[in-house]
Amino acid sequence: MNLRYQSAALSHVGNVRELNEDAFCDDTGSGVWCVADGMGGYDAGEVASAMVVNAVTQAASTLNDTPTLQQKVEAISNAIQSVNDQLTQERTLTADSSMMGCTVIALMTQEQEGACVWAGDSRLYLLRDNGLYQLSKDHSVVQELLDKGVIADQDIGTHPQRHVITRAVGADVSLELDYLAIDLLPEDVLLLCSDGLYSELQPDQIMSVLSAPVECEEKASRLIEAVLSGNASDNVTVNVIAVEQG
């Protein structure tokens, strides 16, 4: 099956914060997309997220003309791992160095195949056949509590540790990236986003925007506008990818 991809990405500081610690890569030509979210509470989260996105962008630019999906996954994963090495080594070598870290989620496609790697709570969603599906699974305290049955879905939004993540680039010398693979179909819409989106909008709101018969640029703009019409207490970044018949 011959598929082609259209995409658009937008990022906004939100209504409360002064600094945008989010960053993104939107490389439709290489079939590589990425969102990184600087970790709140740590110094220079925007530096960490920029380092990750720059490394992913550079890795995408060095892919050969006809890479396999696995080659893309290896290149992007290695790029993320290299940033983790830089951040953790810097903290080890410099006595007064503060932690820099970020979440990351990266999507790679090759023809009808897709793959995703991530660490943290930035997410990948799939819109297919009038349904919205969260494909990635958060690395967070509340997700662990949910998995153990300690809390219910309705408790997540008010839990005092809802913003505490358990895995991130720069947080530990050993970084484990989760991985998933997916077969893509015409009319699929994929969404990469930071937690500034889904913490403000309900799934049905996100699905309504992604289902609209408009281009990716308009979908991305509408998602940002919907967040900004509310509290928008965090930075928000969205990367919308539409799958089309080639």
C-alpha positions in Angstrom: 0.0 0.0 0.0 1.4 3.4 -1.0 0.7 6.1 1.6 1.7 9.7 1.9 1.8 11.9 5.0 0.8 15.5 5.7 1.6 17.2 9.0 1.7 20.4 11.0 3.0 21.3 14.5 2.4 24.2 16.8 3.6 25.1 20.3 2.4 27.8 22.7 3.7 29.0 26.1 0.1 28.9 27.5 -1.7 31.5 29.7 0.4 31.2 32.9 4.0 30.3 32.3 6.6 32.8 31.0 8.9 30.3 29.3 8.0 27.6 26.7 10.0 24.4 27.6 8.4 22.4 24.8 10.0 21.7 21.5 9.1 19.6 18.4 10.4 18.1 15.2 8.1 18.1 12.2 9.9 16.4 9.3 7.4 15.0 6.9 10.0 14.4 4.3 11.9 12.0 6.5 8.8 10.5 8.1 10.0 11.6 11.6 8.1 13.6 14.2 8.9 14.3 17.8 7.6 16.3 20.8 9.8 17.0 23.9 8.6 18.6 27.1 11.1 20.1 29.5 10.7 18.8 33.0 9.0 21.3 35.4 10.8 21.9 38.6 14.3 21.4 37.1 16.6 24.0 35.7 16.8 24.6 32.0 14.2 22.1 30.9 14.0 24.1 27.7 17.6 23.3 27.0 17.0 19.6 27.4 14.0 19.5 25.2 15.8 21.6 22.5 18.8 19.2 22.7 16.6 16.2 22.1 14.7 17.7 19.2 17.9 19.0 17.6 19.4 15.5 17.9 16.3 13.9 16.4 16.2 16.4 13.6 19.9 15.8 12.8 19.5 12.0 12.9 16.5 12.3 10.5 18.5 14.4 8.1 21.3 11.7 7.9 19.0 8.8 6.9 19.7 7.3 3.5 17.2 7.6 0.7 15.3 4.4 1.3 15.8 3.5 5.0 13.9 0.7 6.6 11.6 1.5 9.5 14.0 -0.3 11.8 16.9 1.9 10.6 14.8 4.9 11.4 14.0 3.6 14.9 17.6 2.8 15.6 18.8 6.2 14.4 16.2 8.2 16.4 16.6 6.1 19.5 20.4 6.4 19.4 20.0 10.2 19.0 17.8 10.4 22.1 20.2 8.1 24.1 23.1 10.3 23.2 21.4 13.3 24.7 20.6 11.4 27.8 24.4 10.5 28.0 25.3 14.2 27.6 22.9 15.4 30.3 23.8 12.7 32.9 27.5 13.0 32.3 27.4 16.8 32.7 25.7 16.4 36.0 28.2 13.9 37.2 31.3 15.9 36.1 30.1 19.3 37.3 29.6 19.4 41.1 27.2 22.4 41.0 25.3 21.2 37.8 21.5 21.0 38.2 19.4 18.4 36.6 18.1 19.1 33.1 15.6 16.7 31.7 12.6 16.3 29.4 10.0 13.9 28.2 10.2 12.7 24.6 7.9 10.9 22.1 9.0 10.3 18.6 7.0 8.8 15.7 8.6 7.3 12.6 6.9 6.0 9.4 8.0 4.1 6.4 5.3 3.4 3.8 2.4 1.8 5.7 4.4 1.0 8.8 4.8 3.2 11.9 6.8 3.0 15.1 7.0 5.1 18.2 9.5 5.4 21.0 9.0 7.5 24.2 9.9 8.2 27.8 7.7 10.3 30.1 4.1 11.4 29.7 4.0 13.1 26.3 1.5 11.0 24.2 0.7 9.5 20.8 -3.0 9.3 19.9 -4.6 7.6 16.8 -7.9 8.7 15.3 -9.3 5.8 13.2 -12.9 4.9 12.2 -14.5 7.6 14.4 -12.5 6.4 17.5 -9.7 8.1 19.4 -7.1 5.7 20.9 -4.2 6.6 23.2 -1.4 4.4 21.9 1.4 5.4 24.3 1.3 4.7 28.0 2.5 7.4 30.4 5.5 6.8 32.6 4.0 8.5 35.6 3.2 7.9 39.3 -0.6 8.1 38.6 -0.3 5.6 35.7 1.5 3.2 38.1 -1.2 3.7 40.7 -3.9 3.2 38.1 -2.3 -0.1 36.9 -2.2 -1.4 40.5 -5.8 -0.5 41.0 -5.0 2.0 43.8 -6.8 4.8 42.0 -9.6 5.0 39.4 -9.6 6.9 36.1 -11.7 9.7 37.6 -9.1 10.3 40.3 -6.2 11.1 37.9 -7.1 14.7 37.3 -7.1 15.6 41.0 -4.3 13.4 42.3 -1.6 15.4 44.1 1.2 13.5 42.1 -0.5 13.7 38.7 2.4 15.7 37.3 5.2 13.4 38.6 6.8 11.3 35.9 8.9 8.2 36.4 11.0 8.2 33.3 12.6 11.0 31.3 15.6 12.0 29.2 18.4 13.2 31.6 16.8 11.7 34.8 19.0 8.6 35.0 22.2 7.3 33.4 20.2 4.3 32.1 17.3 5.5 29.8 14.7 2.9 28.7 12.6 3.9 25.8 9.3 2.2 25.3 8.5 1.0 21.8 5.4 0.2 19.8 4.7 -0.6 16.2 1.6 0.1 14.2 0.2 -0.6 10.7 -1.2 2.6 9.2 -4.2 3.1 7.0 -5.5 5.9 4.7 -7.5 8.5 6.7 -5.7 7.7 10.0 -4.8 10.9 11.9 -2.0 10.7 14.4 -1.3 13.2 17.2 1.8 13.7 19.2 1.3 16.1 22.2 2.7 17.3 25.5 0.7 17.0 28.6 -0.4 20.6 28.3 -3.0 19.4 25.8 -4.7 16.4 27.4 -4.6 17.9 30.9 -6.8 20.7 29.6 -9.0 18.9 27.0 -11.2 15.8 27.2 -10.7 13.0 24.7 -14.0 13.8 23.0 -12.8 17.4 22.5 -9.6 16.2 20.9 -11.4 13.7 18.7 -13.8 16.4 17.5 -11.0 18.6 16.3 -9.0 15.8 14.7 -12.2 14.5 12.9 -12.9 17.9 11.3 -12.6 17.9 7.5 -9.7 20.5 7.5 -6.0 20.4 6.9 -3.4 19.5 9.6 -2.5 23.2 10.1 -6.1 24.0 11.0 -6.4 21.0 13.3 -3.3 22.0 15.1 -4.4 25.6 15.4 -7.9 24.6 16.7 -6.3 22.3 19.4 -4.1 25.1 20.6 -7.0 27.6 20.6 -9.1 25.2 22.6 -6.5 24.9 25.3 -5.9 28.6 25.4 -9.6 29.2 25.9 -9.3 27.4 29.3 -6.7 27.7 32.0 -3.7 26.7 29.8 -1.6 26.5 32.9 1.2 24.6 31.1 3.0 24.9 27.8 1.2 23.0 25.0 2.6 21.4 21.8 0.8 19.4 19.2 2.0 17.6 16.1 -0.8 16.4 13.8 0.0 13.8 11.1 -2.6 12.8 8.4 -2.2 9.6 6.5 -3.4 9.7 2.9 -3.7 7.3 0.0 -0.6 7.8 -2.2 
